[in-house]
Amino acid sequence: MSLLDDVAERDGWRCWVCDEPVDPDRSVNDPRGPSVDSRTTDRKARVAERLAHRGCNTRKGAVKVVIAWPEHLHVVEPAPLITVAGRLERKGGRELVARCPTERDAREAADWLVDRFSRLVPGLPVTANVEAGGGQFLVVLATGRR
């Protein structure tokens, strides 16, 4: 197996940037085709290479990667997830990532975050907690280490 196949299998054939499926049958020269993104600038990253669409990989070289929060989630002041992922990966602990108007909104955001982080930072176990405070609900991500 090639490095591309190994990385793609580990990442479940999903692009780490946009979280959309990557078609293994597309040409590596196609913008929606598979490519390996090397995270050589982050020496402390648990995973050195990630699967990305060729277009997502190329685009991130020109602009800073932003992991979008889904529009269906009702969150206020959502944290930049790449920054949160980096801090949790390096230091562990807890991070407040969003405020929500209702507990249901916060639980939906928490569930989405745990699922998204399982692909964004494979191997980093995170949990999401909902905490009431000040008439709103806070979504907090945490790792097992501090």
Residue, then its C-alpha position, 0 to 999 in steps of 0.5 A: m500500500s502507498l502512503l496515500d492509501d494508508v493515510a486515506e484508510r486511517d482517515g476513512w476517506r474523508c477530507w480533514v479540512c472540509d469533512e467531505p468524502v474523498d473519492p479514491d477513484r478520482s485522479v490525484n490531479d482533480p481538485r476533488g481527488p485525494s492528496v496527503d497533507s503533511r503537517t510538518t509545521d506542527r512538530k507536536a501533532r499526533v498525526a503527521e499526515r492527513l487526507a485532504h482533497r487536492g483543492c482543499n490542500t492547495r487552497k490551505g497553502a494560500v489561506k489559513v484553514v478555517i473549519a466551518w461550524p454547520e449553519h444548522l447549529h445555533v451557536v454564539e461566538p463559536a471558537p476557531l476549531i483549528t486553534v482549539a484543536g492545536r491547544l488541546e493537542r499540545k496541552g490537554g485540558r478544557e476549552l470553552v468553544a461556544r455559547c448557545p441559547t438553549e440546552r438542546d442547541a448546546r447538546e447538538a453542538a456538543d455532539w457535532l464537536v465530538d464527532r468532528f474532532s474524532r476526524l479533525v484530531p484522530g487519536l485525541p479523545v475529547t468529550a464535550n460538556v454542556e454547562a449552564g451559566g448566565g442564562q445561556f448554555l456553554v459548550v466545553l471541550a475537554t481531553g483526559r489530560r491536563 
